Amino acid sequence: QVQLVESGGGLVHPGGSLRLSCAISGFTSDYYTIAWFRQAPGKERQGVSLISSTVGGNYYADSVTDRFTISRDDAKNTVYLQMSTLEPEDTAVYYCAARRSIVRSFAAKDYNYWGQGTQVTVSS
C-alpha cells in the first residue's frame, strides 16, 4: 500500500521560510515523479514543484521559481520542499503526490497517490 505523509507546515511571517517533508512508503519504481501541489480555500489545486528519477528533472511553477527548492533523500524515502521568501499568497494546504512514471506535469489528474496535506499559513 502506497502512503505519502506530509509534515512541516505551520505559521510563518512574510519573508520567512519553511521546509516541508513528504515521507513515502510502499512505493518502489525505477521511474517515478513526485510533485508538490497546493490548494487555497475556494481555489483549484495547483502544481508547485516536481522531482523525478531523471537526473536534473526538477521543475517549478512560475509563482515559486527562485523561492522554492525541491529535493529528495533516497535513503529516507523522503522528498522535501524548501520554501523561502514566503508570501501571504503562498498560504494553502500543501499536498504531496506521486506516480510510477516520469512526467513533467502539474495536472493533478496525472498523479495516482496523494497525501493528506499540511497547512502553510503566511501572515503578519
N, C-alpha and C positions, 0 to 999 in steps of 0.2 A: 504494500500500500504506500503510495507516494504521499508524503506530508511536507508541507512548507510552513514554517513558523517564523513570522516577522517579530522583531523586537527593536528597541532603541528609540522609539518615538517619545515625544514629550513636548513641553512648552519651552520655547526659546524666544529671546528678543530679536527684533530685526537686526540683521548683520551677524547673528550667531551661527553656530554650527551644530550639527547632529550627525551621528553615524548610525544608520540602520543596518540590521543584520537579517539575513534570510537563511535559516537553518533548514537543510534539505535532507530527507531520509527516504529510503525505499525507491531511489531513483538512480538507475545505472544505465548509461548510454555513452557510446563513443562520440556521438554527436548530440549536442543539446544547445538550447538557448534559454537563458534565464533573464527575465525582464522585471523592472520595477514599473508599476503603474500607480496613479493616484487619482482620487476622486473626492472632490469637494461637494458639499451639500448643494443639490439642485443642478449639478453639472455632470457631464458624461465622464466616464473613466478614460483617462488619457495616459499614454505611454510616457515614461520619464527617461529611462535608460535601459540598455540591454547589453548582455555579455554572452558570448558563445564559446564553444570549444575550439573555434578557429582563433589562432593567434592574431591579436590585433582586432578582433571582432567586437569592439566596444562602440556603442553609438548612444547619442544623447538627443533628446528633444531640444529644439531651438531655445525654449524658455529656460533651460537649465545648463546649457553648454557653458563651460568655463566656471561654473559654480559647483557642479556635482561631479563626483568621480565614482565609477563602478569598478569593483574588483572582486576577486574570489580567492578563497583559501581552500585548495583542493583537499588538503589533509583534514580539514574540519568540515568539509562539505557545506561551506557557508559562502554566501555572496553578500557583499557589503555595498552600501550606498553612502558615501561620504558627502554630506551636504554642507556647503559653506555659503556665506553671504546670504543667509536666508531672508526672504521677504514675506510679508503677510500673504501675498498671492500663492505662496508655497503651502499654505495651510490646507491639509487634506488628510484623508486616510490613505496610507501608502500600502500597496499590495505587492507581493512577490508572486511571479508566475513562471511556469516552465513548460517546455515541450521537448520531445525526444527527436529533434532535428535542428538544423541550423536555418534560421530565418533572420531577416532584417525587417522586422515588422513591429509596429506599435499598435496593431489591431488586437484588441482583447480576444476576439474570436479565434485567433491563431494560437492561443495558449491553452493547454489541456489541464493544467494543475494550478491551483491557487491557494494562497494562504488566507488567513482571516483578516489581515491588515493590522497596521499600527498607526495611531493618531499622531500627527505632527501639527502643532499649533505655533504659529509665529505671530507674536503680539507684543506691543509695548505695555 
